[in-house]
């Protein structure tokens, strides 16, 4: 099982689905309950959190390397699309959005970011909508920043620029209908 798990080296950026982008800071061997375990030690700077992940659980958890350029391009294209807002109850939509964010899939996270973005001239979002939007856009920005070797605020600015450029056309057309 561990033989076909992705190999990460110290210093590699990785994506842990529930926490986003972290960095492998150490490989450890520990004996826990009489079993010898190989562990990746991950550091998540933004949350000031350290996580130890058994090497043999990497695949089951869904931990992965940073997305490829093709996936990043696809995610950035998603931001340009028309927001899809289902007419279901907010609690149900919120659960779906959280599941997409926690999946660790960059394109799904971009969808949530696009769907919850509100241009300045649109009505205010609810507190919970804003919280989920910020979680999704931050997660997207952290992976973009790691891939482009920049910082999170710069990456977030790039994402918001795309949203500001493409979103107004969708909001303008709904008012005319």
C-alpha positions as CSV (number, residue, x, y, z in Angstrom):
1,X,0.0,0.0,0.0
2,X,2.7,2.5,1.0
3,X,4.7,1.6,-2.2
4,X,2.1,3.2,-4.5
5,X,1.4,6.2,-2.3
6,X,2.7,9.5,-3.7
7,X,6.2,10.2,-2.4
8,X,6.6,13.7,-0.8
9,X,10.0,15.2,0.1
10,X,10.8,17.6,2.9
11,X,10.0,21.1,1.6
12,X,7.3,19.9,-0.8
13,X,4.0,21.8,-0.8
14,X,1.0,19.4,-0.5
15,X,-2.7,19.7,-0.4
16,X,-4.5,18.1,2.5
17,X,-8.2,18.2,1.5
18,X,-9.7,19.5,4.8
19,X,-6.9,22.0,5.5
20,X,-5.6,23.2,2.1
21,X,-1.9,23.8,1.3
22,X,0.7,22.8,3.7
23,X,4.4,22.1,3.5
24,X,6.2,18.8,4.4
25,X,8.7,19.9,7.1
26,X,9.9,16.5,8.3
27,X,9.7,12.8,7.8
28,X,9.4,10.9,11.2
29,X,9.5,7.4,12.3
30,X,7.6,6.8,15.5
31,X,6.5,3.7,17.5
32,X,2.8,4.0,18.4
33,X,1.0,1.2,20.2
34,X,3.9,-1.2,19.4
35,X,3.7,-0.4,15.6
36,X,6.4,1.4,13.8
37,X,4.9,4.3,11.7
38,X,6.4,6.5,9.0
39,X,4.9,10.0,9.3
40,X,4.9,13.1,7.2
41,X,4.9,16.2,9.4
42,X,3.0,19.0,7.7
43,X,3.0,22.6,8.6
44,X,0.1,24.9,7.8
45,X,1.4,28.4,8.3
46,X,-1.9,30.3,8.0
47,X,-3.6,28.1,10.7
48,X,-0.3,27.8,12.7
49,X,-1.0,24.1,12.7
50,X,1.2,21.0,12.5
51,X,-0.2,17.7,11.4
52,X,1.3,14.2,11.3
53,X,0.1,12.0,8.6
54,X,1.0,8.3,8.4
55,X,2.6,7.6,5.0
56,X,0.3,4.6,4.5
57,X,-2.8,6.8,4.9
58,X,-1.9,9.4,2.4
59,X,-3.9,7.9,-0.4
60,X,-7.0,7.2,1.7
61,X,-7.0,10.8,3.1
62,X,-6.6,12.2,-0.4
63,X,-3.4,14.2,0.3
64,X,-1.8,15.2,-3.0
65,X,0.8,17.3,-4.6
66,X,-0.1,20.8,-5.9
67,X,-2.3,20.8,-8.9
68,X,-0.8,20.7,-12.4
69,X,-0.9,23.8,-14.6
70,X,-3.7,22.3,-16.6
71,X,-5.9,22.0,-13.5
72,X,-5.0,25.5,-12.5
73,X,-6.0,26.9,-15.9
74,X,-9.3,24.9,-15.7
75,X,-10.0,26.4,-12.2
76,X,-9.3,29.9,-13.4
77,X,-11.6,29.4,-16.4
78,X,-14.3,28.3,-14.0
79,X,-14.1,31.7,-12.3
80,X,-15.1,33.3,-15.6
81,X,-18.2,31.2,-16.0
82,X,-21.8,32.0,-15.1
83,X,-22.5,31.6,-11.3
84,X,-24.8,28.6,-10.7
85,X,-27.1,29.4,-7.8
86,X,-29.5,26.6,-7.0
87,X,-32.9,27.5,-5.5
88,X,-32.6,25.0,-2.7
89,X,-32.5,25.9,1.0
90,X,-29.3,27.8,2.1
91,X,-28.4,25.1,4.7
92,X,-28.4,22.4,2.0
93,X,-26.3,24.6,-0.4
94,X,-23.9,25.5,2.4
95,X,-23.3,21.8,3.1
96,X,-22.6,21.2,-0.6
97,X,-20.2,24.2,-0.7
98,X,-18.4,22.9,2.4
99,X,-18.1,19.4,0.9
100,X,-16.6,20.9,-2.3
101,X,-14.1,23.0,-0.4
102,X,-13.1,20.0,1.8
103,X,-12.7,17.8,-1.2
104,X,-9.5,19.5,-2.0
105,X,-10.4,19.6,-5.7
106,X,-9.2,22.9,-7.1
107,X,-11.9,23.2,-9.8
108,X,-14.7,22.5,-7.3
109,X,-13.2,25.2,-5.0
110,X,-13.1,27.6,-7.9
111,X,-16.8,26.8,-8.5
112,X,-17.7,27.7,-4.9
113,X,-15.7,30.9,-5.2
114,X,-17.4,31.9,-8.4
115,X,-20.9,31.0,-7.2
116,X,-20.6,33.0,-3.9
117,X,-18.8,36.1,-5.3
118,X,-20.8,39.3,-5.2
119,X,-19.7,42.4,-7.2
120,X,-19.7,45.6,-5.2
121,X,-22.9,46.9,-6.8
122,X,-24.9,43.7,-5.8
123,X,-26.9,43.1,-2.6
124,X,-24.9,42.2,0.5
125,X,-24.2,38.5,1.3
126,X,-25.3,36.9,4.5
127,X,-22.7,36.3,7.1
128,X,-22.5,32.6,6.4
129,X,-22.3,33.1,2.6
130,X,-19.4,35.5,3.2
131,X,-17.6,33.0,5.5
132,X,-17.9,30.2,2.9
133,X,-16.8,32.5,0.1
134,X,-13.8,33.6,2.1
135,X,-12.9,30.0,3.0
136,X,-13.1,28.9,-0.7
137,X,-11.3,31.9,-2.1
138,X,-8.5,31.6,0.5
139,X,-8.1,27.9,-0.2
140,X,-7.9,28.7,-3.9
141,X,-5.5,31.6,-3.4
142,X,-3.1,29.5,-1.2
143,X,-2.7,26.8,-3.8
144,X,-2.3,29.4,-6.6
145,X,0.3,31.2,-4.5
146,X,2.2,28.0,-3.9
147,X,2.1,27.1,-7.6
148,X,3.2,30.6,-8.8
149,X,5.7,31.1,-5.9
150,X,4.0,34.2,-4.7
151,X,2.1,35.1,-1.5
152,X,-1.6,34.6,-0.7
153,X,-2.7,38.3,-0.9
154,X,-1.2,38.6,-4.4
155,X,-2.9,35.3,-5.5
156,X,-6.2,36.4,-4.0
157,X,-6.0,39.7,-5.9
158,X,-5.5,37.8,-9.1
159,X,-8.6,35.7,-8.4
160,X,-10.7,38.7,-7.4
161,X,-9.6,40.6,-10.6
162,X,-10.9,37.7,-12.7
163,X,-14.2,37.6,-10.8
164,X,-14.7,41.4,-11.0
165,X,-14.0,41.4,-14.7
166,X,-16.4,38.5,-15.7
167,X,-19.1,38.5,-13.0
168,X,-20.8,41.9,-13.9
169,X,-22.0,40.6,-17.3
170,X,-24.0,37.9,-15.6
171,X,-25.6,40.2,-13.0
172,X,-26.5,42.8,-15.7
173,X,-28.2,40.3,-17.9
174,X,-30.4,39.0,-15.0
175,X,-31.7,42.5,-14.3
176,X,-32.9,43.0,-17.9
177,X,-34.8,39.7,-17.9
